[in-house]
Amino acid sequence: MAIKGRTALRLAAVIVGLAALGWNQLHKATVTEPVEAAPVATAAKPTAPVKPQAWQLGSLTLTPCELGQPNSGLSTAAWCVPFEVPENRDDPHSRKIKLRLAIIRSSAQVASKDMLVMLAGGPGQAATESWPGVATALQPLTAHRHVLLLDQRGTGGSNPLTCKSEGANGDEEDNLEFDPERLRAETAQCLKQLEGRADPRFYTSTIAVQDLEEVRQALGAPSFDLVGVSYGTRMAQQYAMRHPDAVRSLVLDGVVPNELVLGQDFAPNLDDALKAQFAHCTADAACHKRFGDPYQTLYQLRDALRANPHMVSFRDPQTYQSVQRVLSEYSLASVVRMFAYSPLTAALLPLSIDAAAHGDVGPLLGQAKLLSGDLSDTMNGGMQSSVICSEDADLLSKRPQDAHTILGTRMIETLQAVCSVWPRGSRPADFHEPLKTDKPVLLFSGEYDPVTPPRYGDAVASHLPQSRHLVLNGQGHNVINAGCAPQIVKHFIEGLNPKALDVKCLDRLRATPTFIDFNGAAP
């Protein structure tokens, strides 16, 4: 993947759910105790109820707030309070940082004692910004349960490890050659910007687990129902390992095993997903007649771009202005990977690849610009570096068999270059040990997930006697909103019996039919 000043610390190795469902919850909060109304002149006139100003939960006093969504005018009503923690938990006199804590309040007069906790993906996404992507799945549970949204340190409103762009911006051309020295210099520039406000060594998953437990205690020590999405599934497992008595249940969507070295399998996982997705086209007479073998066409295009990377023009889908980019094998790999995450965009891949192979790059690069723009606005590259460099980078190694895949070894090379400069925090000796618990666990995978394939869910479930792993037909990465999955999640959280769940409704799910042209699939 090409490296630019703006994108160097986003890391091409991001494990992220691309759920983009907007949701505007008009949440009507109530207070535990009635608020006294102002005196009125006459009893004949009813007075309007006073809007609640505060909500005491445990030792925390929360006030009404609105959670904005990046690239949207929509917002979600919530209750918020800043939560202060030491940056270095081994030094109580270290710098203090504030975490953004928000709660989606239950509509019940008396909510359940257990509390839902949404753990965001990435690493690098913030829970308060990612909430719309899972709100559809969890909203039915808010009838009786509060939902805790805590931006993990280094993301969102929790002292984000954000660096200002220098030099190239997202609309400028990609670099054609991988330059580790340039990447290391850009990483050093970012670290210089963070001086005085953050020490990247203290923004790891392990320390974030400690933050979450301190928040739980401040809330009155409720039991947690952990809902992890993508990287958030690793956070859920790490928390359950350290604080088993605090956990009531776990829902893991797009499962990242503790044993996994983040970044190591990206190339073969993408290749496997593309083969499976494209097999639908070759098995369909109309699609096969229109596109032949899309997998073969993709590699032919990759080989042509490897021999001749060149400048291309296309219309920006947002501004309609003509823009120019260098199309290379690396930019192609990045675009194809983004398309593969969702069944909707995966259905466009054969058509977009065929158009690009015939000289029309607009469909491929235009859609990619929309996807990458949404992703870059919700992903914190500095925090991502702190997590991966501390927890996985020393275990990464380039494998010869990956070199000829679409993704190749570029992501691993990128991670190794960044992590040769980025400060590393500590990693517990048992960090990469599998989670072993008898807590109820529900796991979800998409059949064609290009980053966390179903075998990952199988591996995690093998250590969990009270678990069930559901693989959703035709789906990609992050499937908790697909079909009837929200109702299954509701029944699981309420009943805590994963093996007894009726999941027949999931059988109706299918892959999105491949687009033959821009009007849709063949009739």
C-alpha positions as CSV (number, residue, x, y, z in Angstrom):
1,M,0.0,0.0,0.0
2,A,1.3,3.4,-0.8
3,I,2.5,5.5,2.1
4,K,1.7,9.2,2.4
5,G,2.5,11.7,5.1
6,R,-1.2,11.8,6.0
7,T,-1.6,8.0,6.0
8,A,1.6,6.6,7.4
9,L,0.2,6.1,10.9
10,R,-3.2,4.8,9.8
11,L,-1.4,1.6,8.9
12,A,-2.6,-0.5,6.1
13,A,-2.9,-3.4,8.5
14,V,-6.0,-2.0,10.2
15,I,-8.5,-4.6,11.4
16,V,-11.7,-2.6,11.2
17,G,-15.4,-3.1,10.8
18,L,-16.7,-1.0,8.0
19,A,-20.3,-0.9,9.3
20,A,-21.6,2.5,8.2
21,L,-25.2,2.4,9.4
22,G,-26.2,5.9,10.4
23,W,-28.5,6.0,13.4
24,N,-30.1,8.8,15.3
25,Q,-31.4,7.7,18.6
26,L,-33.8,10.2,20.1
27,H,-33.2,8.8,23.5
28,K,-35.7,10.1,26.1
29,A,-33.9,9.9,29.5
30,T,-35.6,10.0,32.9
31,V,-34.1,10.6,36.3
32,T,-34.1,8.2,39.2
33,E,-35.9,10.7,41.4
34,P,-38.4,13.4,40.4
35,V,-37.1,16.9,40.0
36,E,-39.1,19.6,41.9
37,A,-41.0,21.9,39.6
38,A,-41.0,25.7,40.1
39,P,-44.0,27.1,42.0
40,V,-46.9,28.2,39.9
41,A,-49.4,31.0,40.5
42,T,-52.5,28.8,40.2
43,A,-53.3,25.1,40.4
44,A,-55.5,25.4,37.4
45,K,-52.5,25.6,35.0
46,P,-50.3,22.5,34.7
47,T,-46.6,23.1,34.6
48,A,-44.2,21.6,32.1
49,P,-41.9,18.9,33.6
50,V,-38.4,20.1,34.3
51,K,-35.7,18.6,32.0
52,P,-33.4,16.3,34.0
53,Q,-30.0,17.9,34.6
54,A,-28.0,15.1,36.1
55,W,-28.0,11.4,36.7
56,Q,-26.1,9.8,39.6
57,L,-24.8,6.3,38.7
58,G,-22.5,4.8,41.3
59,S,-20.0,7.5,42.2
60,L,-20.4,9.3,38.8
61,T,-22.6,12.2,38.0
62,L,-23.6,12.2,34.4
63,T,-25.2,15.0,32.4
64,P,-27.1,15.0,29.1
65,C,-24.9,15.1,25.9
66,E,-25.0,14.5,22.2
67,L,-22.7,12.0,20.5
68,G,-21.9,13.4,17.0
69,Q,-21.1,11.1,14.1
70,P,-18.1,11.9,11.8
71,N,-19.1,13.1,8.3
72,S,-22.7,13.5,9.5
73,G,-25.1,16.0,11.0
74,L,-26.7,13.2,13.0
75,S,-26.2,12.7,16.7
76,T,-27.2,10.3,19.5
77,A,-28.6,11.4,22.8
78,A,-26.6,10.1,25.7
79,W,-25.4,10.8,29.3
80,C,-21.7,11.8,29.6
81,V,-19.0,12.5,32.2
82,P,-15.2,12.8,31.7
83,F,-13.3,10.1,33.5
84,E,-9.8,10.9,34.6
85,V,-7.1,8.2,34.9
86,P,-3.3,8.3,35.2
87,E,-1.5,7.9,31.9
88,N,1.1,5.6,33.5
89,R,-0.8,3.4,35.9
90,D,2.5,2.3,37.6
91,D,3.1,5.9,38.6
92,P,0.1,7.6,40.4
93,H,1.9,10.9,40.0
94,S,2.1,10.7,36.2
95,R,0.2,12.9,33.8
96,K,-3.6,12.6,34.1
97,I,-5.7,12.0,31.0
98,K,-9.4,12.3,30.5
99,L,-11.4,9.5,28.9
100,R,-14.7,10.1,27.2
101,L,-17.4,8.1,28.9
102,A,-21.0,8.0,27.6
103,I,-24.0,5.9,28.5
104,I,-27.0,5.2,26.3
105,R,-29.6,5.1,29.0
106,S,-32.2,2.3,29.2
107,S,-35.8,3.3,28.8
108,A,-36.7,1.2,31.9
109,Q,-37.6,2.9,35.2
110,V,-35.4,0.3,36.9
111,A,-32.7,-1.1,34.5
112,S,-31.1,-4.5,34.8
113,K,-28.1,-4.8,37.1
114,D,-25.9,-5.9,34.2
115,M,-24.7,-3.4,31.7
116,L,-23.9,-3.7,28.0
117,V,-20.4,-2.6,27.0
118,M,-19.6,-1.9,23.3
119,L,-15.9,-2.4,22.5
120,A,-14.9,-0.7,19.2
121,G,-12.8,-2.1,16.4
122,G,-9.6,-0.9,14.7
123,P,-7.5,-0.8,16.7
124,G,-8.1,2.9,16.6
125,Q,-11.8,3.4,16.5
126,A,-13.7,5.1,19.3
127,A,-16.8,3.6,20.9
128,T,-18.8,6.8,20.9
129,E,-18.2,7.2,17.2
130,S,-18.7,3.5,16.3
131,W,-22.0,3.2,18.2
132,P,-24.2,3.8,15.1
133,G,-22.7,0.8,13.5
134,V,-24.0,-1.6,16.2
135,A,-27.0,0.4,17.4
136,T,-29.4,-1.6,15.3
137,A,-28.2,-4.8,17.0
138,L,-28.2,-3.5,20.5
139,Q,-31.1,-1.1,20.6
140,P,-33.7,-3.8,21.4
141,L,-31.7,-4.5,24.6
142,T,-31.8,-0.9,25.8
143,A,-35.4,-1.5,26.9
144,H,-33.9,-3.0,30.1
145,R,-30.1,-2.3,30.0
146,H,-27.8,0.7,29.9
147,V,-25.0,0.7,27.3
148,L,-21.5,1.9,28.2
149,L,-19.5,3.6,25.5
150,L,-15.9,4.3,26.7
151,D,-13.5,5.7,24.1
152,Q,-10.4,3.6,24.5
153,R,-7.4,5.8,25.5
154,G,-5.8,7.3,22.4
155,T,-9.1,7.4,20.4
156,G,-12.1,9.7,20.0
157,G,-12.4,12.0,23.0
158,S,-9.8,10.1,25.2
159,N,-6.6,12.0,24.6
160,P,-6.3,10.8,21.0
161,L,-2.9,10.1,19.5
162,T,-3.6,12.3,16.5
163,C,-0.9,14.0,14.4
164,K,-1.4,16.8,12.0
165,S,-0.7,16.1,8.3
166,E,2.5,17.5,6.9
167,G,3.1,17.7,3.2
168,A,1.0,15.3,1.1
169,N,-2.7,15.1,1.5
170,G,-5.3,12.5,0.7
171,D,-5.9,13.8,-2.8
172,E,-2.2,13.8,-3.9
173,E,-0.6,11.0,-5.7
174,D,0.6,7.8,-4.0
175,N,4.3,7.0,-3.7
176,L,5.2,4.2,-6.1
177,E,8.1,2.9,-4.2
178,F,8.2,1.6,-0.7
179,D,10.6,3.9,1.2
180,P,11.1,2.6,4.8
181,E,13.4,5.6,5.6
182,R,10.7,8.1,4.7
183,L,8.1,6.2,6.6
184,R,10.4,6.1,9.7
185,A,10.9,9.9,9.4
186,E,7.2,10.5,9.2
187,T,6.7,8.3,12.3
188,A,9.3,10.3,14.1
189,Q,7.6,13.6,13.1
190,C,4.3,12.3,14.6
191,L,6.0,11.3,17.8
192,K,7.5,14.8,18.1
193,Q,4.0,16.3,17.8
194,L,2.8,14.0,20.7
195,E,5.6,15.2,23.0
196,G,4.2,16.8,26.2
197,R,0.7,15.5,25.8
198,A,1.0,11.7,25.5
199,D,3.5,8.8,26.0
200,P,2.6,6.2,23.4
201,R,3.9,3.4,25.5
202,F,0.8,3.6,27.7
203,Y,-1.9,3.2,25.1
204,T,-2.0,-0.6,24.9
205,S,-4.9,-3.0,25.2
206,T,-3.7,-4.2,28.6
207,I,-3.8,-0.7,30.1
208,A,-7.2,0.0,28.4
209,V,-8.5,-3.1,30.2
210,Q,-7.5,-1.5,33.5
211,D,-9.3,1.7,32.5
212,L,-12.4,-0.2,31.8
213,E,-12.3,-2.0,35.2
214,E,-11.8,1.3,37.0
215,V,-14.9,2.7,35.2
216,R,-16.9,-0.4,36.2
217,Q,-16.0,0.1,39.8
218,A,-17.0,3.8,39.6
219,L,-20.4,2.8,38.1
220,G,-21.1,0.7,41.1
221,A,-19.6,-2.6,39.9
222,P,-22.3,-3.9,37.6
223,S,-21.8,-7.1,35.7
224,F,-20.7,-6.5,32.1
225,D,-22.2,-8.0,28.9
226,L,-19.2,-7.4,26.6
227,V,-20.0,-6.8,22.9
228,G,-16.7,-6.7,20.9
229,V,-16.5,-5.9,17.2
230,S,-13.3,-6.9,15.3
231,Y,-10.4,-5.7,17.4
232,G,-12.9,-5.1,20.1
233,T,-13.3,-8.9,20.3
234,R,-9.7,-9.1,21.5
235,M,-10.4,-6.4,24.1
236,A,-13.3,-8.4,25.3
237,Q,-11.2,-11.5,25.6
238,Q,-8.4,-9.7,27.4
239,Y,-10.8,-8.1,29.8
240,A,-12.5,-11.5,30.5
241,M,-9.1,-13.0,31.2
242,R,-8.1,-10.3,33.8
243,H,-11.5,-9.8,35.4
244,P,-13.6,-12.9,35.0
245,D,-15.9,-12.2,37.9
246,A,-17.0,-8.9,36.2
247,V,-18.2,-10.6,33.1
248,R,-21.8,-11.9,32.6
249,S,-21.5,-12.7,28.9
250,L,-19.6,-12.0,25.7
251,V,-20.7,-11.4,22.1
252,L,-17.8,-11.5,19.6
253,D,-18.3,-10.2,16.1
254,G,-15.5,-10.7,13.6
255,V,-13.3,-12.7,16.0
256,V,-9.7,-11.9,16.6
257,P,-8.0,-14.7,18.6
258,N,-5.6,-13.8,21.4
259,E,-3.1,-16.1,19.7
260,L,-3.2,-14.2,16.5
261,V,-0.3,-11.9,15.5
262,L,-2.2,-8.9,14.0
263,G,-1.1,-8.4,10.4
264,Q,0.4,-11.8,9.8
265,D,-2.5,-13.4,7.9
266,F,-3.9,-10.4,6.1
267,A,-2.6,-11.4,2.6
268,P,-3.8,-15.1,2.5
269,N,-7.1,-14.2,4.2
270,L,-7.9,-11.6,1.5
271,D,-6.9,-14.0,-1.2
272,D,-9.1,-16.8,0.2
273,A,-12.1,-14.4,0.5
274,L,-11.7,-13.1,-3.1
275,K,-11.6,-16.6,-4.5
276,A,-14.8,-17.5,-2.6
277,Q,-16.6,-14.3,-3.5
278,F,-15.6,-14.5,-7.2
279,A,-16.7,-18.2,-7.3
280,H,-20.3,-16.9,-7.3
281,C,-19.7,-15.1,-10.5
282,T,-18.0,-18.0,-12.3
283,A,-20.8,-20.3,-11.2
284,D,-23.5,-17.9,-12.6
285,A,-24.0,-18.2,-16.4
286,A,-24.7,-14.5,-17.0
287,C,-21.9,-13.3,-14.7
288,H,-19.4,-15.7,-16.2
289,K,-20.4,-14.7,-19.7
290,R,-20.0,-11.0,-18.8
291,F,-16.7,-11.2,-16.8
292,G,-15.1,-14.6,-17.4
293,D,-12.9,-15.3,-14.4
294,P,-12.7,-12.1,-12.2
295,Y,-9.9,-13.6,-10.1
296,Q,-7.8,-14.1,-13.1
297,T,-8.6,-10.6,-14.4
298,L,-7.6,-9.1,-11.1
299,Y,-4.2,-10.7,-11.2
300,Q,-3.7,-9.7,-14.9
301,L,-4.5,-6.1,-13.9
302,R,-2.1,-6.3,-11.0
303,D,0.7,-7.6,-13.2
304,A,0.1,-4.8,-15.7
305,L,0.2,-2.2,-13.0
306,R,3.4,-3.8,-11.6
307,A,5.0,-3.3,-15.0
308,N,3.5,0.1,-15.7
309,P,2.1,2.1,-12.8
310,H,0.6,5.3,-14.3
311,M,-1.4,8.4,-13.6
312,V,-5.1,8.1,-14.1
313,S,-8.0,10.6,-13.9
314,F,-11.5,10.1,-12.5
315,R,-14.3,12.2,-11.0
316,D,-14.4,12.6,-7.3
317,P,-17.8,11.1,-6.3
318,Q,-18.3,13.8,-3.6
319,T,-17.2,17.0,-5.4
320,Y,-17.5,15.8,-9.1
321,Q,-14.2,17.5,-9.8
322,S,-11.7,15.7,-11.9
323,V,-8.8,14.3,-9.8
324,Q,-5.6,12.5,-10.7
325,R,-4.0,9.5,-8.9
326,V,-1.2,7.1,-9.6
327,L,-2.7,3.7,-10.0
328,S,-0.2,1.1,-9.0
329,E,-0.3,-2.5,-7.8
330,Y,-0.3,-1.3,-4.2
331,S,-3.2,1.2,-4.6
332,L,-5.1,-1.6,-6.4
333,A,-4.5,-4.0,-3.5
334,S,-5.7,-1.4,-1.0
335,V,-8.9,-0.7,-3.0
336,V,-9.7,-4.3,-3.5
337,R,-9.3,-5.1,0.2
338,M,-11.7,-2.3,1.2
339,F,-14.3,-3.6,-1.3
340,A,-14.0,-7.1,0.1
341,Y,-15.2,-6.2,3.6
342,S,-18.9,-5.8,2.8
343,P,-21.1,-8.1,0.6
344,L,-22.6,-4.9,-1.0
345,T,-19.2,-3.6,-2.2
346,A,-17.9,-7.1,-2.9
347,A,-20.8,-7.5,-5.4
348,L,-19.3,-4.5,-7.3
349,L,-15.8,-5.9,-7.5
350,P,-16.0,-8.0,-10.8
351,L,-17.7,-5.0,-12.6
352,S,-15.2,-2.5,-11.2
353,I,-12.2,-4.6,-11.9
354,D,-13.4,-5.3,-15.5
355,A,-13.9,-1.6,-16.0
356,A,-10.4,-0.8,-14.7
357,A,-8.9,-3.4,-16.9
358,H,-10.5,-1.7,-19.9
359,G,-9.3,1.8,-18.9
360,D,-12.2,3.1,-16.8
361,V,-10.9,3.5,-13.2
362,G,-13.7,5.7,-12.0
363,P,-15.9,3.0,-10.5
364,L,-13.0,1.4,-8.6
365,L,-11.2,4.6,-7.4
366,G,-14.4,6.6,-6.8
367,Q,-15.9,4.1,-4.5
368,A,-12.6,3.6,-2.8
369,K,-12.3,7.3,-2.1
370,L,-15.6,7.2,-0.2
371,L,-14.7,4.2,1.8
372,S,-11.2,5.4,2.7
373,G,-12.5,8.8,3.6
374,D,-15.0,7.4,6.1
375,L,-12.4,5.1,7.5
376,S,-9.7,7.7,7.9
377,D,-12.0,10.0,9.8
378,T,-12.8,7.3,12.4
379,M,-9.4,5.6,12.8
380,N,-6.6,6.8,15.1
381,G,-3.3,5.7,13.6
382,G,-1.2,6.6,16.6
383,M,-3.2,4.5,19.0
384,Q,-3.1,1.7,16.4
385,S,0.7,1.9,16.3
386,S,0.8,1.7,20.1
387,V,-1.3,-1.4,20.2
388,I,0.3,-3.3,17.3
389,C,3.9,-2.3,18.0
390,S,3.6,-3.3,21.7
391,E,1.6,-6.5,21.2
392,D,2.3,-8.0,17.8
393,A,5.1,-6.4,15.8
394,D,8.0,-8.4,17.2
395,L,6.3,-11.6,16.2
396,L,5.6,-10.5,12.6
397,S,7.6,-12.2,9.8
398,K,7.4,-12.0,6.0
399,R,6.4,-15.3,4.4
400,P,7.6,-16.2,0.8
401,Q,4.2,-17.6,-0.1
402,D,2.5,-14.3,0.5
403,A,4.7,-12.3,-1.9
404,H,2.6,-13.2,-5.0
405,T,-0.8,-12.5,-3.4
406,I,-2.7,-9.3,-4.2
407,L,-1.8,-7.8,-0.8
408,G,1.8,-9.2,-0.8
409,T,4.1,-8.4,2.1
410,R,3.7,-4.6,2.0
411,M,1.6,-4.3,5.1
412,I,4.1,-6.3,7.2
413,E,6.9,-4.2,5.8
414,T,5.0,-1.0,6.7
415,L,4.3,-2.3,10.3
416,Q,7.9,-3.2,10.8
417,A,9.1,0.2,9.6
418,V,6.7,2.1,11.8
419,C,7.4,-0.1,14.9
420,S,11.2,0.3,14.5
421,V,10.6,3.9,15.6
422,W,7.3,3.9,17.6
423,P,7.8,3.3,21.4
424,R,6.7,0.0,22.7
425,G,4.8,-0.7,25.9
426,S,4.9,-3.8,27.9
427,R,3.0,-7.0,27.0
428,P,2.0,-9.5,29.7
429,A,3.6,-13.0,29.3
430,D,0.1,-14.6,28.8
431,F,-1.2,-11.9,26.4
432,H,-1.4,-14.4,23.5
433,E,-2.8,-17.2,25.5
434,P,-6.4,-18.3,24.5
435,L,-9.3,-17.2,26.6
436,K,-10.7,-20.1,28.6
437,T,-13.9,-19.5,30.4
438,D,-17.2,-21.1,31.2
439,K,-19.1,-17.8,30.7
440,P,-21.7,-17.8,27.9
441,V,-20.2,-16.6,24.6
442,L,-21.9,-16.0,21.3
443,L,-19.5,-15.7,18.3
444,F,-20.3,-14.3,14.8
445,S,-18.3,-14.6,11.6
446,G,-19.0,-13.8,8.0
447,E,-18.6,-16.6,5.4
448,Y,-16.4,-14.3,3.2
449,D,-14.7,-12.2,5.9
450,P,-11.4,-11.1,4.3
451,V,-9.7,-10.2,7.6
452,T,-11.2,-12.4,10.4
453,P,-12.3,-15.6,8.7
454,P,-14.6,-18.2,10.3
455,R,-11.7,-20.4,11.3
456,Y,-10.7,-17.7,13.8
457,G,-14.1,-18.0,15.5
458,D,-13.8,-21.8,15.5
459,A,-10.4,-21.5,17.2
460,V,-11.7,-19.2,20.0
461,A,-14.8,-21.3,20.5
462,S,-12.8,-24.5,21.0
463,H,-11.8,-23.2,24.4
464,L,-15.2,-22.1,25.4
465,P,-17.6,-24.8,26.6
466,Q,-20.6,-22.5,26.9
467,S,-20.3,-21.0,23.4
468,R,-21.8,-21.0,20.0
469,H,-20.2,-19.9,16.8
470,L,-22.6,-18.7,14.0
471,V,-21.2,-18.3,10.4
472,L,-23.5,-16.1,8.3
473,N,-23.9,-17.1,4.7
474,G,-22.6,-14.7,2.1
475,Q,-21.5,-12.0,4.6
476,G,-18.2,-10.2,5.1
477,H,-16.6,-8.5,8.1
478,N,-18.8,-7.5,11.1
479,V,-22.3,-9.1,10.8
480,I,-24.0,-8.3,14.0
481,N,-26.6,-6.2,12.1
482,A,-27.2,-8.7,9.3
483,G,-30.7,-10.3,9.0
484,C,-32.1,-11.5,12.3
485,A,-28.8,-11.4,14.1
486,P,-30.0,-8.5,16.4
487,Q,-32.9,-10.7,17.6
488,I,-30.5,-13.6,18.3
489,V,-28.2,-11.3,20.2
490,K,-31.2,-10.1,22.3
491,H,-32.3,-13.7,23.1
492,F,-28.7,-14.6,24.0
493,I,-28.2,-11.7,26.4
494,E,-31.5,-12.3,28.0
495,G,-31.3,-16.1,28.3
496,L,-27.5,-16.8,28.5
497,N,-28.0,-20.2,26.7
498,P,-26.2,-20.0,23.4
499,K,-26.8,-23.7,22.5
500,A,-30.6,-23.3,22.9
501,L,-30.8,-20.4,20.5
502,D,-33.1,-20.8,17.5
503,V,-31.0,-19.5,14.6
504,K,-33.0,-20.9,11.6
505,C,-33.8,-17.3,10.5
506,L,-30.2,-16.9,9.5
507,D,-30.6,-19.5,6.8
508,R,-32.3,-16.8,4.7
509,L,-29.1,-14.8,4.4
510,R,-27.3,-15.0,1.0
511,A,-24.5,-13.2,-0.7
512,T,-25.4,-10.1,-2.6
513,P,-25.8,-11.0,-6.3
514,T,-22.9,-9.8,-8.4
515,F,-23.6,-6.6,-10.4
516,I,-23.5,-7.3,-14.2
517,D,-23.7,-3.6,-14.9
518,F,-24.5,-0.5,-12.8
519,N,-28.2,-1.3,-12.9
520,G,-27.6,-4.4,-10.7
521,A,-27.4,-8.2,-11.1
522,A,-28.8,-10.2,-13.9
523,P,-32.6,-10.8,-13.7
